Amino acid sequence: MIVERAYAHLSSYDEDAWPWSVPCVRQLLDEGLRFTAPVTFLVGENGSGKSTLVEALAEGFGLDSYGGSHDWRYASSRGKSELGERMKFDASSRGRRMMTSWAARKGFFLRAETAW
């Protein structure tokens, strides 16, 4: 595994404001997200923050939240979300080596809305 844990560090935030009010994001702030297997499934009700979280994880890795590869940017690109800017990762020893190599930073974020 490359990443063992994802989290967002904030010194203060408005608990009633988006995205901090989204249940999935609140749990990330409280507990972080541990990756214990090569594949992780996020399951939850509509509006629980699954997409918000996955987009922030992609942004944390330097990928476009619209989807695509590390080198691909959409013409109407948007800046990172507030959560995406604050994403931090605890990498495994193998992951630290991979994340520092140029080739390993190339990634791909696939989302159904923009795949064609």
Buried (B, 14 or more C-beta within 10 A) or exposed (E): EBBBBBBBEEEEBEEEEEBBEBBBBBBBBEEBBEBEEEEBEEEEEEEBBBBBBBBBBBBBBEBBBBBBEBEEEEEEEEEBBBBBEBBEBBBBEEBEEBBEEEEEEEEEBEBEEEEE
